[in-house]
Amino acid sequence: MRVPLYLAICMAAAPLPGAQDNADAAWQLTVRLSQVRRQAAKALQEQPDFTCLATFDRYYWMVNEREERKIDTVRVEVAFVGGRELYSWPGEDKFSDTPLTRMVGAGMMGDGDFAVHAHNIFVANAGTEKWSGEEQENGRWGTTDRKLWHWTYRVSPYQSGWLIGSGTSQQTVGSEGSFWVDARTLDLVRMETRATDFFASFPLKAVESWVDYRRVRIGEQDVLMPLRGQLKTVSQDGSENRNLTTYSNCRQYSGHSTISFGAPPEVAAPTPAPAARIESRLPPGLALKIRLDTDLAVATASVGDPLEATLAAALHDGKTEIAPKGAHVRGRVRFLRRDTTAGRLPGAPEPYTEAGLVFDEVEFAGRVYRFAGVLKSFDTALPGVRMAMTQDRNFDGVTMARQQINPVEIPGASVFFIDSRSSGLPSGTLMTWITQP
């Protein structure tokens, strides 16, 4: 069972007298940790179901160029329902337990990592803690100058439950780090964690994270939740991936059904329910002429953004019309990666963006057709937009050789290139997509 990404900890702490012997001071510190753990366990059992918008800004440290480059931004809805962590793309009406790494499909992602560490320390009592002293916040992680209590901790690989994957390799690691709590309220303020006990052959040599917490009103409760966090990995060659995560728009999750007891009140005749949508699936091999209704600007777009389009021509299966011209077509941005041709194609480096799109739904007159599609062509001439990047190179003054960069493969998405000559796909762009089995 996944651990929700928050703790609700509230208990007034008795002041620690300064003139006590070491044994008594150690006992008081132990009592305080016990208070925090008990309150956290209670909060986990009485948690409200809620959902938040999680925004991941992803960065990559270029070893050869000695600079950090932003790759993309990913936005997903995260729901915590009945102790389970579920995900959906923004705007969708259903959540699933598909792992976030599989849902996004490319690049570094972490699901549940921020929750595991807090759960190990405050609920499972799996760590070994050491008092590190009192500190003033001094605006480091907030706008106040609270008095903070600082502990360091360590959790063995046998108790951590922290599973890290890189490529085809996976390993359960231990952890060590620090946490700070508000000396007055015992609210968790910050956790910092480093992975330990890597195998020598593991592709990563370091994984680090930090999380800042704050109280948020969820329904009728003030819940301590992540405000922002960071996950960073360092490969054996020194390259780094960094995800900066922020949580926003947190609200109580509620279903569509209601339960009532006792005799129902007298009401007027019920209003007829809207007709249910008729759903079916398009057969493979059909060509959809799609016209974008929204701009796709790569400078501001994020993975997860919805796309709206219409059929530019009626969709036929043989002589049978399936959907008329003008039917709504829905899709989503599934991949964005900003990169450069440096070291890949000859000549001066050229910036470009790999963009991956998914279109999977046609709707008209209460009927919905779902499909898996592959982008065949752009039917609107767009400078800088192409399916592959190629360049002919003269090696010896006579021989010409073509070098090519192919787009990354993302399951279920069609990926293409947008170079510096274009800012993206404008509204009105025409494309042809072919339905797949």
Sequence and secondary structure as in RCSB ss.txt:
>XXXX:A:sequence
MRVPLYLAICMAAAPLPGAQDNADAAWQLTVRLSQVRRQAAKALQEQPDFTCLATFDRYYWMVNEREERKIDTVR
VEVAFVGGRELYSWPGEDKFSDTPLTRMVGAGMMGDGDFAVHAHNIFVANAGTEKWSGEEQENGRWGTTDRKLWH
WTYRVSPYQSGWLIGSGTSQQTVGSEGSFWVDARTLDLVRMETRATDFFASFPLKAVESWVDYRRVRIGEQDVLM
PLRGQLKTVSQDGSENRNLTTYSNCRQYSGHSTISFGAPPEVAAPTPAPAARIESRLPPGLALKIRLDTDLAVAT
ASVGDPLEATLAAALHDGKTEIAPKGAHVRGRVRFLRRDTTAGRLPGAPEPYTEAGLVFDEVEFAGRVYRFAGVL
KSFDTALPGVRMAMTQDRNFDGVTMARQQINPVEIPGASVFFIDSRSSGLPSGTLMTWITQP
>XXXX:A:secstr
    S            SS  HHHHHHHHHHHHHHHHHHHHHHHHT   EEEEEEEEEEEEETTTTEEEEEEEEE
EEEEEETTEEEEE TT S  B   HHHHH SS   SSHHHHHHHHHHTS  SEEEEEEEEE TTSSSSS  EEEE
EEEEE HHHH EEEEETTEEEEEEEEEEEEEETTT  EEEEEEEEE   TT SEEEEEEEEEEEEEEETTEEEEE
EEEEEEEEEETTS EEEEEEEEEEEEE   S     SS              EEEE  TT EEEEEESS EETTT
  BT EEEEEESS EEETTEEEE TT EEEEEEEEEEEEE TTTSSSS  EEEEEEEEEEEEEETTEEEE EEEE
EEE S  TTEESSEEEEEESSSS EEEEEE     TT EEEEEETT  EE TT EEEEEEE 
